[in-house]
Structures are given as structure tokens and as C-alpha cells.
Amino acid sequence: MLGLRYKSHPWHGISIGEDAPNVVTSFIEVIPSDTVKYEVDKKSGYLKIDRPQKFSNIVPALYGFVPQTLCKDSVANYCMEKTGREDIVGDDDPLDICVLTEREVTHGNIIVTAIPIGGFRMIDGGEADDKIIAVLKNDEMYAQWEDIHQIPENIINRLKHYFLTYKQLP
């Protein structure tokens, strides 16, 4: 009966998946048609409004996080190693993920199975905030890509543009 009344916390109560890191469970918070950025409330596990999206800048893919992960010391150390900086810390959030799919997904607050193919190194206010880029498992169009370098440049540019500008004012 309890299972019918309570849901698992999406960060801590959902498995990352048996085949991680090659195939991961992802919790989707925001979809491309959302004009508001949602994020999971760390305490309750429910989606909350983080902020309205700035102007016409909307996320170009399913966006969320990988359950049971944490951007902490190991991610920050790797970021410092790759950038040559010495002042980076983890953001204490789960690892962010963008999941590419040709299919329209009409709402967030769902879990999907995704295949990571690369990522972007991001630093936000001195905190590592890397973005994993993945394809939806069994997607008829995007599942052919096994590495981020196989993705058409216009898709990469769209993702980069979003992450470089989504917090900026015009």
C-alpha cells in the first residue's frame, strides 16, 4: 500500500541502471517546449520552478540529471586537470544530461534510458557544471550516433548556444 502513496526521490531513489556508465537512467526535468526551467527540489523530490527561461532561449533537448550521481570533488578535480585552473569546486548537484531524440516528449518528470555519447565542460561561477550529451536508447534517428563527434554541427551549435546564453540578459 505504501508504494501506491509515495514515489521514490528521483535523485536518490531511482537506480542509475545496471549498465552504467554505458547506458544510464535519466530523470527529465525540462523539455524543449518548456518556457520555464524546472528542477527537482533536493529535499522533497518534487519538481519546482527554478526560473522562467530567458526570452526565446529554450532547451534544445530533453534535459535533466543522472540519478545517484554527484558533481563533487572527482568531477572538480577532472575539470581542473583539463582546464589548468586550480579554483574549481563541484556544484553539489547530480550530473546534468541532455538526451537527444527525434520524438516529441510532451512533459518532464519522467525517467528515460539514455546512452551517453559525450559532453561539454562547463564552469558556472567557479563550479564544475558539466553537461552529458546522450541519445535516447532505441531512438530510430539518433541512436546511430555513438560519439559526440558524429552529431551534425548544427545540433552541437544549438546545444552550445543554449548553455552559453541561458542565464544571460540581452
C-alpha positions in Angstrom: 0.0 0.0 0.0 2.9 2.4 0.7 4.1 2.1 -2.8 0.8 3.5 -4.1 1.1 6.6 -1.9 4.7 7.6 -2.2 7.1 8.0 -5.1 10.9 7.4 -5.0 13.0 10.5 -4.8 14.3 10.9 -8.4 17.9 11.7 -7.3 18.4 9.1 -4.6 15.6 6.6 -5.0 15.9 5.7 -8.7 18.7 3.4 -9.9 21.3 4.8 -12.3 20.9 1.5 -14.2 22.7 -1.9 -14.3 24.7 -0.9 -17.5 26.0 2.4 -16.3 28.0 4.3 -17.4 27.4 2.9 -20.9 23.6 3.2 -20.6 22.0 5.3 -17.8 18.7 6.1 -16.4 17.9 9.8 -16.7 15.3 11.9 -14.9 13.9 14.5 -17.3 13.0 17.9 -15.7 12.7 20.1 -18.8 11.6 19.5 -22.4 12.2 21.7 -25.4 8.7 23.3 -25.3 9.0 24.5 -21.7 9.3 28.2 -21.2 10.0 27.7 -17.5 13.1 25.9 -16.2 12.1 23.3 -13.7 14.4 21.4 -11.3 13.9 18.8 -8.7 13.7 20.1 -5.1 16.5 18.4 -3.4 14.6 17.8 -0.2 11.2 16.7 -1.4 12.0 15.2 -4.9 9.2 17.2 -6.5 9.7 19.5 -9.5 9.7 23.1 -8.7 10.1 26.2 -10.9 13.7 27.4 -10.9 13.1 30.4 -13.2 11.4 31.4 -16.4 13.5 30.8 -19.5 15.2 34.0 -20.7 13.4 35.4 -23.8 13.3 32.9 -26.7 16.1 30.7 -25.3 14.6 27.2 -24.7 16.5 24.0 -24.2 17.0 22.1 -27.5 16.8 18.6 -26.0 15.4 16.7 -23.1 17.2 18.0 -20.0 17.6 16.5 -16.6 20.1 14.6 -14.5 21.5 11.1 -13.8 20.2 9.7 -10.6 22.6 8.6 -7.8 25.4 10.9 -9.1 27.0 13.9 -7.6 29.2 16.7 -9.1 31.7 16.9 -6.3 35.5 16.5 -5.8 36.3 14.0 -8.5 34.4 16.0 -11.2 36.0 19.2 -10.0 39.5 17.7 -10.0 39.0 16.4 -13.5 37.8 19.8 -14.6 40.8 21.5 -13.1 43.1 18.9 -14.7 41.5 19.6 -18.2 41.3 23.4 -17.9 44.6 24.1 -16.0 42.6 26.1 -13.4 43.0 25.5 -9.6 39.9 27.1 -8.2 37.1 24.8 -9.3 34.7 23.0 -7.0 31.8 20.7 -7.7 28.3 22.2 -7.7 26.9 19.6 -5.3 24.1 18.7 -7.8 23.5 15.4 -9.7 25.2 15.2 -13.1 23.3 17.1 -15.8 22.3 15.3 -19.0 20.8 16.3 -22.4 19.0 13.5 -24.1 18.6 13.8 -27.9 15.5 12.2 -29.5 13.6 12.7 -32.7 10.3 12.0 -30.9 8.3 14.7 -29.2 8.1 14.2 -25.5 5.2 16.2 -24.1 6.2 16.6 -20.4 9.0 16.2 -18.0 9.0 14.5 -14.6 9.7 11.2 -16.3 12.6 8.7 -16.5 14.2 7.6 -19.7 17.0 5.3 -20.7 19.9 7.1 -22.4 23.2 6.3 -24.0 25.9 8.9 -23.2 28.0 9.8 -26.2 30.0 12.8 -25.0 29.6 16.1 -23.1 30.5 19.7 -22.6 32.9 21.0 -20.0 31.1 23.9 -18.2 32.1 26.1 -15.4 29.4 28.3 -13.7 30.7 30.7 -11.1 33.7 28.7 -10.3 31.7 25.4 -10.1 32.1 22.5 -12.4 28.7 22.1 -14.2 29.5 19.6 -17.0 26.7 18.5 -19.4 26.5 14.9 -20.5 25.2 14.6 -24.1 23.2 11.3 -24.7 20.8 9.8 -27.2 17.6 8.1 -26.2 18.0 4.4 -26.2 16.4 2.8 -29.3 15.7 6.1 -30.9 15.3 5.5 -34.6 17.2 8.6 -35.7 19.7 9.5 -33.0 20.7 6.0 -31.8 23.0 5.7 -34.7 25.4 8.2 -33.1 27.9 6.6 -30.7 30.2 9.6 -30.2 29.5 13.3 -29.9 31.8 13.9 -32.9 29.2 12.1 -35.2 26.5 14.6 -34.4 25.8 17.2 -37.1 27.5 20.5 -36.3 24.2 22.5 -36.2 22.9 20.3 -33.3 26.1 20.8 -31.4 26.0 24.5 -32.0 22.4 24.7 -30.8 23.3 22.9 -27.6 26.4 25.1 -27.0 24.4 28.3 -27.7 21.8 27.3 -25.1 24.3 26.5 -22.4 26.4 29.6 -23.1 23.4 32.0 -23.1 20.5 30.6 -21.0 21.3 32.8 -18.0 22.2 36.0 -19.9 20.2 39.1 -20.3 20.1 40.6 -23.8 
